[in-house]
Each structure stands twice: as C-alpha cells, then as structure tokens.
Amino acid sequence: MNVEVQRVIESLRLGIPPDGYVRYFTVGRISEIAELTVRLQQSKSGALLLKANYGSGKSHLLRFIRETALKEGFAISSVTLDAKSSVRFNRMDQILGAVWRGLEIPHASGKGARPFFDFVCEQVYGSKGVAGEQWQRITNKDKWDFSQVLDSPANFIALRAWISGRCDKNIVEDWLFQTGKYTTKQIYQELVYKTRMCFRHELALTNTVKWQNYTTNSIIFNFKSDAYAQCWFTLRDIHTLACAAGLKGLIILFDEFEDVLSNISSIEHQKAAFQNLFQFFSGNRFQGMSFFAVTPEFVYKCKQRLLNKGHWDYDYSQFDRLPTFEMSPLEEDNLQELCRKISAIHGIAYGWDVNSETIELGLNSVVKRVASIAVQDRTRQTIKAIVQFLDEQLEENE
C-alpha cells in the first residue's frame, strides 16, 4: 500500500485535496486557470479580487495559485484574515506579521523569516552578475551602514543582524511575526548592540533621503508610526530581496477577506481596511502580486456598509475600479472528471481494482445525486461522497 497516496485519500475524505496535489485535482474552469497561469508566468504585478460564492472554490483557487507560483519560482505568503485572532486588515503591522508567518519559498521546508533570510543570504553571497550587483546596492558594498535599495531601516537592520550570526534568530523571527511584543531596548540590544563587532561602519540612517526621518532608535523599530509606513516598506523589501536572490518576487494570497465586514465592527477601522485594499491595488506601495478571495456581493456589501453609516461623500468609484476575476461554477461533467481522478488514486492507495462496471455506475450515480443538491459547498460534498462510496466498495470486496 502506498502511504503517501493514502495521505491524499485521508485529506479527500474531508473534501479537501492536500497540499502538493491541488493542481492535480483542479478541474474545469479551463479558460480561468489558463488566464491565471499566464499572469503568473508573465510576472504581472498588481492585485485581483477573486470572486466566487462560499464553498465554490475560492480557497481551492488560492491554493492552486500557491502551488503554481511556487513552481514558477515565486515567494508566496498565504494569509487568512481573522480579526478575532488579531489579523485585522486595518492594522498593517498585524498583516505584515501574518505575511512573515506564512512566507514560503520554492523547494524549502517550513515557513517564515528563517527559511527566507537563510535562502536570501545563501543565494546573494554566492552569486555573480546581476544578483551580485543588486546585493552590493542592498548592502552598500558590504559596508552595511545603509542600503541604496531597501526601504525599511528596521528590516535592513534585521537582515544585517541575521547575516552576522551574532543575534538570537529565534527572537528576530518572533519579533518580525509580532513587532509589538518587544520593547525598543530589547530589539536594539539584539539587532544592533550584539552585532557591533561584525561591521566596521556605523549605521548611517540619515545618509539617504528616504531614511532621514528615522534618526532615533524608537522610530527605527516602530512599525506603527507614519501610518504604518515601515510595514509597507518591509513588504516591498521582501519582494526586492526575493528578486535579488533569483526568485520572481513575492505573491500574497488573502483568504476570508469578507472578515473586514463580518468581524470588524468599527466603521472607521473598516474604512482603514478599505484604504489598505486600495493601496494594494494601486501598486504604488507594493510592487508584487496579491489576490483577495471574496464573494460576488463583496463590493456591494462594502458600499452598503458605508452608506448605512452615513458616509455619503466617500469615493465609491474606488471599489468599481478594482480588477476582478470571477470564477464559473463547476458543472456535472467537471465533477465526473474529478471523480475519475479520485477513483484512480483510491485504487493506487489500497491496491484494488476500481475499474469494474459496477463501481463506475455507482460513482456516476453518486456524482449525479450530490451534484443535483443546491448547497454552497457542492464540490466538497461531492468529493466526500465519492470517497465514502469507494471506501464502502473496498470493504465489501475484502
């Protein structure tokens, strides 16, 4: 029996393809999938609203983009919004922490700042040519006193400390995940004082115009000041560092984006969340790609929320200008194709013949029955019903 394939079936029993197999179990929507794949292959920057009803494959499509993007050579971060768990879209420091926690790079195990920083340092110090030239600009010719490329002083100092080998990397990573957990004194001690013997040049943060406001320790490590400016700077830096290390850039995937309406009660906080959304779509504050999973009624709900609170002078056209990508529902023939793939995997997993006429007829009947039910998560329920039928047939044949 194939243990790895059995793991796939265990996940399918819950109606969800496991990581690493999402692309294999993606059926239908050929034109939509092709359009997204081309977008990734051409490294088109910008943002998209992915529209689909609850249970109609938004999360599956985000997982498809994740697998495809990793294959194409992007760094990826998957962020699930949840204001109740301190991932609020009006708080860019919380969003940045979630991006760091979910950060993945191709062919590496684990997530977070550790594998990313390790990969960047390994690639750029051992590279020649374009990447090497970019690294010289990032580090100011290895002086590490300021950067000609990176925008966030805090992120630059964190990378500098990381590459020195003198800091506690667990603390550095934990600080990036939740910047408010540590005092300025603690971070200065870890990132600057402990590493002072590794660099001949003092930090010269006032040598560049873009860093001239960061002249004191408290501002250097403050991600909330100036409308969360350093959060946006750091997102740009992650994208820049990924490119310097030979990747195609950073893609951020936002799931459960309706959270900005359902779990943020303050209208002012919602307006801040909307403004952050517009910033991603403008492309001025983040040059990578981002995708936001929403329902078809999302824009209407946002407008109604603002109107109900009396915000008549709001620029509602900002919502209308958001580029969208609407997913078509899976048809019965798509579900039959999915059924055939699941059946084949089930046969491999448990070493039995799934190609009999009886099983084929039974599977067709299962798909027709479940596909005819008007439920939001029809695809997931169909997958679960297919696996249940195959499990029952296997038990009878033993």
C-alpha positions as CSV (number, residue, x, y, z in Angstrom):
1,M,0.0,0.0,0.0
2,N,1.3,3.5,-0.9
3,V,1.5,5.6,2.3
4,E,1.8,8.9,0.5
5,V,-1.2,8.2,-1.7
6,Q,-3.2,7.1,1.4
7,R,-2.4,10.5,2.9
8,V,-4.1,12.1,-0.2
9,I,-7.2,9.9,0.4
10,E,-7.3,10.9,4.1
11,S,-7.4,14.5,3.1
12,L,-10.0,13.9,0.4
13,R,-12.3,12.2,3.0
14,L,-12.6,15.7,4.4
15,G,-13.4,17.0,0.9
16,I,-10.1,18.9,0.5
17,P,-7.1,18.0,-1.7
18,P,-3.9,18.1,0.3
19,D,-1.0,20.5,-0.3
20,G,1.1,19.4,-3.3
21,Y,-1.9,17.9,-5.1
22,V,-4.2,20.8,-5.6
23,R,-3.2,21.3,-9.2
24,Y,-3.9,17.7,-10.0
25,F,-7.4,17.9,-8.5
26,T,-8.2,21.2,-10.2
27,V,-10.8,20.5,-13.0
28,G,-13.0,22.7,-15.2
29,R,-12.6,26.5,-15.5
30,I,-10.0,25.9,-18.2
31,S,-10.0,29.5,-19.5
32,E,-9.9,31.0,-16.0
33,I,-7.0,28.7,-15.0
34,A,-5.1,29.5,-18.2
35,E,-5.5,33.2,-17.6
36,L,-4.2,33.0,-14.1
37,T,-1.3,30.7,-15.1
38,V,-0.3,33.2,-17.9
39,R,-0.5,36.0,-15.3
40,L,2.0,34.2,-13.1
41,Q,4.3,33.2,-15.9
42,Q,4.5,36.8,-17.1
43,S,5.0,38.1,-13.5
44,K,2.3,40.7,-13.9
45,S,2.3,42.9,-10.8
46,G,-0.9,44.2,-9.2
47,A,-3.9,42.8,-7.4
48,L,-7.0,40.8,-8.2
49,L,-10.3,40.2,-6.5
50,L,-11.2,36.5,-6.9
51,K,-15.0,36.3,-6.8
52,A,-16.9,33.2,-6.0
53,N,-19.7,32.1,-3.7
54,Y,-19.0,30.4,-0.4
55,G,-17.9,26.8,-0.9
56,S,-17.5,27.3,-4.6
57,G,-13.7,27.1,-4.7
58,K,-12.2,30.4,-3.7
59,S,-9.8,28.8,-1.2
60,H,-9.1,26.0,-3.7
61,L,-8.2,28.6,-6.3
62,L,-5.8,30.4,-3.9
63,R,-4.2,27.0,-3.1
64,F,-3.9,26.4,-6.9
65,I,-2.2,29.8,-7.3
66,R,0.1,29.0,-4.4
67,E,1.3,25.7,-5.9
68,T,1.7,27.2,-9.4
69,A,3.5,30.2,-8.1
70,L,6.0,28.1,-6.1
71,K,6.6,26.0,-9.2
72,E,7.2,29.2,-11.3
73,G,9.7,30.5,-8.8
74,F,7.9,33.0,-6.6
75,A,8.0,33.5,-2.8
76,I,4.5,33.0,-1.5
77,S,2.6,34.1,1.6
78,S,-0.9,32.8,2.4
79,V,-2.8,35.0,4.9
80,T,-6.2,34.1,6.3
81,L,-7.9,37.2,7.8
82,D,-9.4,36.8,11.2
83,A,-9.9,40.0,13.3
84,K,-10.8,37.8,16.3
85,S,-7.3,36.3,16.2
86,S,-5.5,39.6,15.7
87,V,-5.2,39.5,11.9
88,R,-7.1,42.7,11.1
89,F,-6.7,44.3,7.7
90,N,-6.9,47.8,9.1
91,R,-3.7,47.0,11.1
92,M,-0.8,46.7,8.7
93,D,1.5,45.6,11.5
94,Q,-0.7,42.6,12.0
95,I,-0.9,41.9,8.3
96,L,2.9,42.2,8.0
97,G,3.3,39.7,10.8
98,A,0.9,37.3,9.1
99,V,2.8,37.7,5.8
100,W,6.1,36.8,7.6
101,R,4.5,33.8,9.3
102,G,3.1,32.4,6.0
103,L,6.1,33.1,3.9
104,E,7.3,30.2,1.7
105,I,10.0,29.8,-0.9
106,P,10.3,27.1,-3.6
107,H,12.0,23.8,-2.6
108,A,12.3,24.7,1.1
109,S,10.6,23.2,4.1
110,G,9.0,25.4,6.7
111,K,7.6,28.9,6.6
112,G,8.6,32.2,8.0
113,A,11.5,34.6,8.1
114,R,14.1,31.9,8.9
115,P,14.0,29.9,5.6
116,F,13.6,33.2,3.6
117,F,16.5,35.0,5.2
118,D,18.7,31.9,5.1
119,F,17.8,31.4,1.4
120,V,18.5,35.1,0.5
121,C,21.8,35.1,2.3
122,E,22.9,31.9,0.7
123,Q,21.9,33.0,-2.8
124,V,23.3,36.5,-2.8
125,Y,26.6,35.9,-1.2
126,G,27.4,33.0,-3.5
127,S,26.1,34.7,-6.7
128,K,27.7,36.6,-9.6
129,G,26.4,39.1,-12.2
130,V,23.0,40.8,-11.8
131,A,22.1,39.3,-8.4
132,G,25.6,40.2,-7.1
133,E,25.4,43.8,-8.3
134,Q,22.0,44.1,-6.6
135,W,23.4,42.8,-3.4
136,Q,26.1,45.4,-3.4
137,R,23.5,48.1,-3.7
138,I,21.4,46.4,-0.9
139,T,24.4,46.3,1.5
140,N,26.2,49.5,0.3
141,K,29.1,47.4,-1.0
142,D,29.1,45.2,2.1
143,K,29.6,48.2,4.5
144,W,26.1,47.6,5.9
145,D,25.8,51.2,7.1
146,F,22.7,51.9,5.0
147,S,21.0,50.4,1.9
148,Q,20.6,52.0,-1.5
149,V,17.7,49.7,-2.3
150,L,15.8,48.6,0.8
151,D,13.2,50.9,2.1
152,S,12.7,49.8,5.7
153,P,15.5,50.6,8.2
154,A,14.1,48.0,10.6
155,N,14.1,45.2,8.0
156,F,17.6,46.2,6.8
157,I,18.9,46.0,10.4
158,A,17.2,42.7,11.0
159,L,18.8,41.2,7.8
160,R,22.2,42.7,8.8
161,A,21.9,41.1,12.3
162,W,20.8,37.8,10.7
163,I,23.8,37.6,8.4
164,S,26.2,38.4,11.2
165,G,25.3,35.2,13.1
166,R,25.6,37.1,16.4
167,C,21.9,37.6,17.2
168,D,19.3,35.2,18.5
169,K,17.5,34.3,15.3
170,N,14.5,33.0,17.3
171,I,14.0,36.4,18.8
172,V,14.5,38.2,15.5
173,E,11.9,35.9,13.8
174,D,9.4,36.2,16.6
175,W,9.8,40.0,16.6
176,L,9.0,40.1,12.9
177,F,6.0,38.0,13.5
178,Q,4.7,40.3,16.3
179,T,6.6,43.5,16.4
180,G,4.6,44.8,19.4
181,K,5.7,42.0,21.7
182,Y,9.2,43.5,22.3
183,T,10.4,46.9,23.6
184,T,12.8,49.1,21.6
185,K,15.5,48.4,24.1
186,Q,15.2,44.6,23.7
187,I,15.4,44.8,19.9
188,Y,18.2,47.3,19.8
189,Q,20.2,45.1,22.1
190,E,19.6,42.0,19.9
191,L,19.9,43.6,16.4
192,V,22.5,46.4,16.9
193,Y,24.5,46.0,20.1
194,K,25.2,42.3,19.8
195,T,26.3,42.7,16.2
196,R,28.5,45.8,16.6
197,M,31.8,43.9,16.3
198,C,30.8,42.5,12.9
199,F,30.6,45.7,11.0
200,R,33.4,48.4,10.6
201,H,30.9,51.1,9.7
202,E,28.3,52.6,12.0
203,L,24.7,52.7,10.9
204,A,24.2,55.9,8.8
205,L,20.5,56.0,8.5
206,T,20.5,59.8,7.7
207,N,22.7,59.4,4.7
208,T,19.8,58.7,2.4
209,V,16.8,61.0,2.0
210,K,14.2,58.2,2.3
211,W,15.5,57.3,5.8
212,Q,16.1,60.8,7.1
213,N,13.1,60.7,9.4
214,Y,14.4,57.5,11.1
215,T,17.0,59.2,13.3
216,T,16.2,57.7,16.7
217,N,16.0,54.2,17.9
218,S,12.3,54.4,18.8
219,I,11.4,55.4,15.3
220,I,13.7,53.0,13.6
221,F,11.9,50.0,15.2
222,N,8.3,51.4,15.2
223,F,6.1,49.8,12.6
224,K,3.0,51.8,13.5
225,S,4.4,55.3,13.0
226,D,3.6,57.4,10.0
227,A,0.5,55.4,9.0
228,Y,2.3,52.1,9.2
229,A,4.9,53.3,6.7
230,Q,7.6,50.7,7.6
231,C,5.0,47.9,7.2
232,W,4.6,48.8,3.5
233,F,8.4,49.4,3.2
234,T,9.0,45.9,4.5
235,L,6.6,44.3,2.1
236,R,8.5,46.0,-0.7
237,D,11.7,44.8,0.8
238,I,10.6,41.2,0.9
239,H,9.8,41.5,-2.8
240,T,13.1,43.1,-3.5
241,L,15.1,40.6,-1.6
242,A,13.3,37.7,-3.3
243,C,14.2,39.1,-6.7
244,A,17.8,39.7,-5.6
245,A,18.0,36.0,-4.6
246,G,16.9,34.9,-8.1
247,L,13.1,34.4,-7.4
248,K,10.4,36.2,-9.4
249,G,9.2,38.2,-6.5
250,L,6.5,38.0,-3.7
251,I,2.9,37.0,-4.1
252,I,0.4,37.4,-1.2
253,L,-2.8,35.4,-1.0
254,F,-5.6,36.8,1.2
255,D,-8.3,34.3,2.2
256,E,-11.5,35.0,4.1
257,F,-11.4,38.7,3.1
258,E,-15.1,39.1,4.0
259,D,-13.7,39.3,7.5
260,V,-13.3,43.0,7.0
261,L,-17.1,43.2,7.0
262,S,-18.1,40.5,9.5
263,N,-15.5,40.8,12.2
264,I,-14.5,44.5,12.2
265,S,-17.3,46.4,14.0
266,S,-15.9,50.0,13.8
267,I,-16.7,51.8,10.6
268,E,-13.5,53.8,10.9
269,H,-11.5,50.7,11.1
270,Q,-13.4,49.3,8.1
271,K,-12.6,52.4,6.2
272,A,-8.9,51.9,7.1
273,A,-9.1,48.3,5.9
274,F,-10.7,49.5,2.6
275,Q,-7.9,52.1,2.2
276,N,-5.3,49.4,2.6
277,L,-7.1,47.3,0.0
278,F,-6.9,50.2,-2.4
279,Q,-3.2,50.6,-1.7
280,F,-2.5,47.0,-2.7
281,F,-4.4,47.6,-6.0
282,S,-2.7,50.9,-6.8
283,G,0.6,49.1,-7.0
284,N,2.4,52.2,-5.5
285,R,3.1,50.8,-2.1
286,F,3.7,47.1,-3.0
287,Q,5.0,46.1,-6.4
288,G,4.4,42.3,-6.1
289,M,1.2,40.4,-6.8
290,S,-1.7,39.9,-4.5
291,F,-5.0,38.1,-4.7
292,F,-8.1,38.6,-2.5
293,A,-10.8,35.9,-2.2
294,V,-14.3,37.5,-1.9
295,T,-17.9,36.7,-2.7
296,P,-19.6,38.2,-5.7
297,E,-21.5,40.6,-3.4
298,F,-18.4,41.9,-1.7
299,V,-18.2,45.3,-3.4
300,Y,-22.0,45.9,-2.9
301,K,-21.7,45.0,0.8
302,C,-18.9,47.4,1.3
303,K,-20.8,50.3,-0.3
304,Q,-23.9,49.5,1.7
305,R,-22.0,49.4,4.9
306,L,-20.6,52.9,4.3
307,L,-24.0,54.2,3.1
308,N,-25.8,52.8,6.2
309,K,-23.3,54.7,8.4
310,G,-24.0,57.9,6.6
311,H,-20.7,58.2,4.7
312,W,-22.3,59.9,1.6
313,D,-19.1,61.7,0.4
314,Y,-17.0,58.6,0.2
315,D,-15.3,57.9,-3.2
316,Y,-17.3,54.8,-4.1
317,S,-15.7,54.6,-7.5
318,Q,-12.6,53.2,-5.9
319,F,-14.5,49.9,-5.4
320,D,-15.6,49.9,-9.1
321,R,-12.1,50.3,-10.3
322,L,-10.8,47.1,-8.6
323,P,-9.8,44.5,-11.2
324,T,-11.8,41.3,-10.6
325,F,-11.7,37.7,-11.7
326,E,-15.0,35.8,-11.5
327,M,-15.0,32.1,-11.3
328,S,-17.6,30.0,-13.1
329,P,-19.2,27.1,-11.1
330,L,-18.2,23.5,-11.8
331,E,-20.6,21.6,-14.0
332,E,-21.6,17.9,-13.6
333,D,-19.1,16.8,-16.3
334,N,-16.3,18.6,-14.3
335,L,-17.3,16.7,-11.2
336,Q,-17.3,13.4,-13.2
337,E,-13.7,14.2,-14.3
338,L,-12.8,14.9,-10.6
339,C,-14.5,11.6,-9.7
340,R,-12.3,9.6,-12.1
341,K,-9.1,11.2,-10.7
342,I,-10.2,10.3,-7.1
343,S,-11.1,6.8,-8.1
344,A,-7.7,6.2,-9.7
345,I,-5.9,7.5,-6.6
346,H,-8.1,5.4,-4.3
347,G,-7.2,2.3,-6.3
348,I,-3.4,3.0,-6.1
349,A,-3.7,3.8,-2.4
350,Y,-5.3,0.5,-1.4
351,G,-4.2,-1.7,-4.3
352,W,-7.5,-2.7,-5.6
353,D,-9.4,-2.7,-9.0
354,V,-11.7,0.3,-9.3
355,N,-12.4,-0.2,-13.0
356,S,-15.4,-2.6,-12.8
357,E,-18.6,-1.6,-14.4
358,T,-20.5,-1.8,-11.1
359,I,-18.2,0.7,-9.5
360,E,-18.3,3.0,-12.5
361,L,-22.1,3.0,-12.5
362,G,-22.2,3.6,-8.7
363,L,-19.8,6.5,-9.0
364,N,-21.8,8.1,-11.8
365,S,-24.9,7.8,-9.6
366,V,-23.2,9.3,-6.6
367,V,-22.0,12.3,-8.6
368,K,-25.4,12.9,-10.2
369,R,-27.1,12.7,-6.9
370,V,-24.8,15.1,-5.0
371,A,-24.3,17.5,-7.9
372,S,-28.1,18.0,-8.1
373,I,-28.2,19.3,-4.5
374,A,-28.2,23.1,-4.2
375,V,-25.6,23.5,-1.5
376,Q,-22.9,26.1,-1.3
377,D,-20.0,23.6,-0.8
378,R,-21.3,21.2,-3.5
379,T,-17.8,20.3,-4.7
380,R,-16.5,19.4,-1.3
381,Q,-19.6,17.3,-0.5
382,T,-19.2,15.5,-3.9
383,I,-15.6,14.7,-3.1
384,K,-16.6,13.3,0.4
385,A,-19.4,11.3,-1.1
386,I,-17.1,9.8,-3.8
387,V,-14.5,8.7,-1.2
388,Q,-17.2,7.3,1.1
389,F,-18.6,5.2,-1.8
390,L,-15.2,3.9,-2.7
391,D,-14.4,3.0,0.9
392,E,-17.6,1.1,1.2
393,Q,-16.9,-0.8,-2.0
394,L,-13.4,-1.7,-0.9
395,E,-14.7,-3.0,2.4
396,E,-17.3,-5.2,0.5
397,N,-14.6,-6.6,-1.8
398,E,-12.2,-7.6,1.0
